[in-house]
Structures are given as C-alpha cells and as structure tokens.
Amino acid sequence: MISRFVLAAAVLAAAPAFAQDTTFASSAQVQALIAKARAMPPQPVISLPVISTGPQKVGLDYRTGIGAAAAHAGQDELIWVVEGAGTITVGGAITGPEKLDGGTPRHMAKGDVLFIPMDTPHQLIPDAGAPWALLAFHVTRAGK
C-alpha cells in the first residue's frame, strides 16, 4: 500500500510550476492546483499562488475548515468560487483569530463572485463535509 506521504509527494512533483510575475493561468492549471491541494496533508486552509504580477496576486484557497478572520490593509479582494460552497461573512469586527462578530453572511457556490473592499473584515467557512476551492484576487490600490 502506498503511503499517503508518498502519494502526496508524487502529486506535488507532477503539478505544474507557476512562474512568478505571470499573467495567465489556464483552467487545467487551476484544476492541477486543486488536485495538488487535495493531496497535501489536511489543514483548514491551503493557499497556493496562481498569478503574481508585482503587488497584484491571485491565489487558490482550498478550504476544508474555518479560516482566520481577516481584513487586508490597502488591498481589495475579489473571491471567485471554483469548486464547492460555503459562507463568507463580510463586515463586523474581528474579535479573535477565528472569530468575526457581526457582518453580513452570504452563502456562495461554484461560479459566484464577491468583491470585498480593502480593510473590510471577512471570514470564510466551507459547508460541512466538502472542500471549497476559491480564487482570491488581491489588488493593491494605487498609493497604498
């Protein structure tokens, strides 16, 4: 029986490498990143880079658990769901690493898109029992 570690190492080695400062990722490349995240040792949030051009970044977030509440200083964020479903709460106040009080919850599923203005608290929680894959576009505002 092949150990999970050996299988994960084989998948990671076969996954495509993304160059820094790239401006394009194909659907196949995004699916390969999802497969790579799925094969990694389990953790609530796995973040992998997709595109990086200067301060502008797109990352794949593969979520199986509650992520930390966050607010990105000087960066807007656009979330695009590529697999699964969950709830994003936007607004309110961050009162602990995994605690957002208040805010407006919004259930999102594959294909949904949400804009989060800079400095706005938010938290993402996948639906129970299934992973959630998102593309997170972080855009630094000019002068920030």
C-alpha positions, 0 to 999 in steps of 0.5 A: 500500500502506498503511503499517503506521504508518498502519494502526496509527494508524487502529486506535488512533483507532477503539478505544474510550476507557476512562474512568478510575475505571470499573467495567465493561468489556464483552467487545467492549471487551476484544476492541477492546483486543486488536485495538488491541494487535495493531496497535501496533508489536511489543514483548514486552509491551503493557499497556493499562488496562481498569478503574481504580477508585482503587488497584484496576486491571485491565489487558490484557497482550498478550504476544508475548515474555518479560516482566520478572520481577516481584513487586508490593509490597502488591498481589495479582494475579489473571491471567485468560487471554483469548486464547492460552497460555503459562507463568507461573512463580510463586515463586523469586527474581528474579535479573535483569530477565528472569530468575526462578530457581526457582518453580513453572511452570504452563502456562495457556490461554484461560479459566484463572485464577491468583491470585498473592499480593502480593510473590510473584515471577512471570514470564510467557512466551507459547508460541512463535509466538502472542500471549497476551492476559491480564487482570491484576487488581491489588488493593491490600490494605487498609493497604498 
